[in-house]
Amino acid sequence: LVLPDQLSLFDNAAECCRKGLPWMREIVCEALSTGQTPIGTRMWYVDWERERCIQDCVEDECGGIANVWDYMYDDIKKCCD
């Protein structure tokens, strides 16, 4: 099978996400690629529009899934410093 230069095949979703879709967070890309809902890491990041630290998760008390460019913190104190 000969593929066009711009088309790549990967052995699994993780490899595809890592090598083929670098603008997406791997955890989100893998979940969406395998029919699952992204759940996040439960780490903290700054939401500059809301001007506060929020948690990377999808439950009601969370702020939503962080973007690939968001810097992640282990706890809220480090996020807000």
C-alpha positions as CSV (number, residue, x, y, z in Angstrom):
1,L,0.0,0.0,0.0
2,V,1.5,3.3,-1.1
3,L,0.3,6.4,0.9
4,P,0.5,10.0,-0.2
5,D,3.3,11.9,1.5
6,Q,0.8,13.9,3.7
7,L,-0.9,10.8,5.0
8,S,0.5,8.8,7.9
9,L,-0.7,5.6,9.6
10,F,0.0,4.8,13.2
11,D,-0.1,1.6,15.3
12,N,-2.5,3.1,17.9
13,A,-4.3,6.2,19.0
14,A,-1.6,7.2,21.5
15,E,1.1,7.3,18.8
16,C,-1.2,9.1,16.4
17,C,-2.0,11.8,18.9
18,R,1.6,12.2,20.0
19,K,3.0,12.4,16.5
20,G,0.1,13.6,14.3
21,L,-1.9,16.0,16.4
22,P,0.6,18.0,18.6
23,W,-1.9,20.9,19.1
24,M,-4.2,18.6,21.2
25,R,-3.5,17.3,24.7
26,E,-2.8,13.6,24.4
27,I,-5.3,12.6,27.0
28,V,-8.1,14.4,25.2
29,C,-7.0,13.2,21.7
30,E,-6.8,9.6,22.9
31,A,-10.2,9.7,24.6
32,L,-11.9,11.3,21.6
33,S,-10.1,8.9,19.1
34,T,-11.3,5.8,21.1
35,G,-14.9,7.0,21.6
36,Q,-14.5,8.0,25.2
37,T,-15.2,11.2,27.0
38,P,-12.0,13.1,28.1
39,I,-11.9,13.3,31.9
40,G,-8.9,15.5,32.6
41,T,-6.0,15.2,35.0
42,R,-7.6,17.0,38.1
43,M,-4.5,19.2,38.1
44,W,-4.9,23.0,38.2
45,Y,-4.4,25.7,35.6
46,V,-5.1,29.5,35.2
47,D,-8.2,30.5,33.3
48,W,-7.2,34.0,32.3
49,E,-10.8,35.0,31.2
50,R,-12.2,34.1,34.6
51,E,-9.1,35.3,36.4
52,R,-8.8,32.3,38.7
53,C,-7.3,28.9,38.9
54,I,-9.6,26.0,37.9
55,Q,-9.3,22.3,37.9
56,D,-8.7,20.2,34.7
57,C,-11.7,18.0,34.8
58,V,-15.3,17.8,33.5
59,E,-17.4,17.4,36.7
60,D,-19.6,20.3,37.9
61,E,-17.0,21.7,40.3
62,C,-14.3,21.7,37.6
63,G,-13.5,24.3,35.0
64,G,-13.2,22.1,32.0
65,I,-10.4,20.4,30.1
66,A,-7.2,22.4,29.9
67,N,-5.7,23.3,26.5
68,V,-2.3,22.0,25.4
69,W,-0.8,25.5,26.1
70,D,-2.1,25.7,29.7
71,Y,0.6,25.3,32.3
72,M,-0.5,22.7,34.8
73,Y,0.0,22.8,38.6
74,D,-0.2,20.0,41.2
75,D,-2.3,22.1,43.6
76,I,-4.4,25.3,43.7
77,K,-1.9,27.1,45.9
78,K,0.9,26.7,43.4
79,C,-1.5,27.7,40.6
80,C,-2.5,30.9,42.4
81,D,1.0,32.1,43.5
